[in-house]
Amino acid sequence: MKIVDESYLPAVVGVAVVGDRVLRLLFSDGTAGDVDFSGERWTGVLSPLNDPAYFAEVTVDPEAGTIIWPGGIDLAPEPLYEQAKAIRSSPPDSLAGTLLA
């Protein structure tokens, strides 16, 4: 079942941790880019994301079209897409296989 309307926003289809709280995201329209959260200091329900080991447990929720962590933490795809477009990357073949879908 497809929930995300791609005419509005491409869905996140892959994610890889490529640095200390830096994610490489792949979107359904082919956009790939890095999103750097290293400067973030999360509070409240997002505070577990401050732990690098927990942060590295990120996966893709294909129904929501975004990234999620254990326990139900997720991030809105709109700012992720804008940040990924701003810092585009071309994942090398070796990394392309590591993007989690």
N, C-alpha and C positions, 0 to 999 in steps of 0.2 A: 504494500500500500504506500503510495507516494503522498506525503503531506505537504511538502514544501513546493510552492509555486515558483518554478524557475524563471518565469517571465518577470517576476519581482526581484528575485535574488538567487544566484547560483548556490547550490548546496555544497557544504563541505563533504568531500568524498575521501579525503586522506589526510593523515596527520603524522608528523614525525617530530620527535624532540631532537633539535640540532644544536642546542647549547643550554647554558644555565637559564632555565625558564624562557627559552626561545623555541617557538614552534614553527615548522614549515607546514603550511596548509595547502592542500590541493582542492580546487573547487570544480564543480561539474562543468563549468564553461572552459576549463583548461587553465585558468589562472592559478599560478603557484606563487607563493610569497611567504616571507618570514614575518612572524609577529613576535615582537620582543616584549616580554612581560618582566624583564629583570629589574626594572625600576618600580614596579608595583609593590605596594605594601597592602596586602589584602586584609580586610577586617570582617567581623561578623561571620555570616555563613560561608564567606569565601576564604576565611583565614587558613583553612587547610592547604590552600594553593601556595602558601609561603614555604611549605616543606618541599624541597626539591624531589625527594623520593615520591611523594604523593603527586606532585605536579607531573612527573614522568609517567603516571598511570593513565594519562589522557587517551581517549578513544573517540571514535566517530559514532554519533547516533544517527543512522541513516534515515530514520523516520522524521527526526527534527531538523536534519540537515546542518547540524553543528557539532561542536566538540563537547564531550562530557567527561566527568571523573566519577569514581566510585562514590556512592552516597547521594548521587543526583545533582551534583554541581554541574552547571552548564553555563556557557557564555553565548550571548546573542550573536547570531551570525553576521549581522549588518556591519558592525564596526570591525569584525575580523576580516571581512571581505575588503573593506576600504583600506585597512592597514596592509593586507597582503598585496593589494594592487599597488600600493605606494612603495613597497619593498619587494618587487617581483624577483623571482629566482627561477632558475632552470635546474630542477633537481637532476644531478648526475644519474646515470643509469644505475649505479650502485645504490643510490638513495631511493630511487623510484620504487624499488622492491621493498623498501622498509616502511613506506607510507601505509599506515594502518587504515583499513576501511571498515 
